[in-house]
Amino acid sequence: MHPADGDPAKKLPRSALMHAAAGEVLPGGTSRSVHQGQPHPIYAASGRGCVVTDVDGNRYVDFYNNATSLIHGHAHPPTVSAITVQARRGTAFALPVESQIALARLLRDRIGGVDQVRFVNSGSEAVLLALQVARAVTGRPAIAKFEGLYHGSAEAAEVSLDPDPDAWGSPSAPASVAYTRGTPAGLLENVVVLPFNDIEATEAGLRANAGRLAAVLLDVMPMRLGFIAADRDWVAAVRRLTRELGILLVADEVVTFRLEAGGGQAVHGYSADLTILGKIIGGGLPVGAVAGPRDIMHAFDDSGGRALVPNAGTFNANPLTMAAGLAAMRAYGPAEISRINQLGGTLRARLDAGLAELHAAAHVTGAGSLFGIHMTDRRYRDYRSYWRAHVADGDARRRQRMLHDDLRQRGFLLTTAGVGALSTAMSEGEVDAFVAAVMETVQRMGGMGSPAAHGSAPGTSAV
Ligand SMILES: Cc1ncc(COP(=O)(O)O)c(C=O)c1O
């Protein structure tokens, strides 16, 4: 029998038991709002390199990489030994440790315009702090973000993360839509939402709110929009306008830092006022960081008295994270970056060619070591066109879900939205096997090139 045939639950009896037990003590049976596919999440037992083994003994090639955060895959030997050495010396002190200096230096040397770094424990926390710093430095209350982009769980950053057409307002001046019920009106008033990749509307929104905007949050390859690319001209316009209007440009490089030694800023040739880091810089342990020039990072400096933004964090610059991050980042230099970027290029090109050969209603996005497979041939360039292509189209939604579940059955992990990331533990063999599995999956789905793929969900005509 083919691995993708049969009842998936039969392969996962122990995971099923654990999921049932988890439901008793964890809301929804999980500690994390990440869709894990049907019929329930699989429980990991171990990981090595690019392979994860679940508690039922099934093996998967991991293109999920903990939401792009594992640049070297699992149990990367130099990172494991750095963690082990540090764990024997102690895991947390109220005293600083030297490795934070080395990791901060490494990051400073890679990112243009960065003099200093503040380490925290998650990307969400780093976003929260960067916005606080921007407000403190400029004395302005509001921030701007682009519609549909994810920047972690800070309340302001979640505004208009997934608005529906009945709430999202005008395309050129989107409404600020609460992500969770009970979000204070005052918070919404202080978040200006702008359309991604739209120079004219971005300029109008920034100019109209210039006097009250402290910061603009930018991500040049948003995972929530399936790794579509920001237009170069639009990024340049955002940089030019924020500089002209005295608004701090905050680059969220939590995911894009893997794209080049200097992250998405190096790809687009610009320099932000503040850079937010996370994921890969922690070598697989929880991490976040705010980085920037001395005159802005000064906001954290309490050496001469109370800082503008005091920030005590029990686990900031945790010794284990610093050791792991340093080992992982030292092993991710220009040669490795270039190797996995090329491998990512190969993967996208082979997927493109294979899907074209099958006349599949599907397309591929991404850059460097990031990719997205979209079970629709509607191209998109912002949140609303993404929504029309994916959310409003019931057939595309169903096929997207099938892609994920079928690939999991065949032994490949990626997100339910079809996005994934390579790790340095991969080579052409994994790429070949993955592309072959995607093609078999797409063939099994049938309906390739079918106009049905463009059928609309109720209500789409109003969009
Ligand atoms: C672009 C971006 N910013 C911020 C975050 C939040 O990071 P964390 O999950 O470490 O809080 C994420 C997480 O996926 C992200 O993708």
The ligand as a Gaussian input file, in Angstrom:
#p B3LYP/6-31G(d) Opt

LIG

0 1
 C        7.897000      37.648000      11.256000
 C        7.718000      37.211000      12.676000
 N        7.837000      38.107000      13.662000
 C        7.710000      37.761000      14.948000
 C        7.412000      36.471000      15.311000
 C        7.241000      36.106000      16.749000
 O        8.301000      35.340000      17.201000
 P        8.088000      34.334000      18.433000
 O        7.233000      33.212000      17.952000
 O        9.485000      33.930000      18.797000
 O        7.433000      35.115000      19.515000
 C        7.262000      35.499000      14.321000
 C        6.939000      34.099000      14.668000
 O        6.655000      33.275000      13.846000
 C        7.409000      35.881000      12.968000
 O        7.242000      34.989000      11.984000

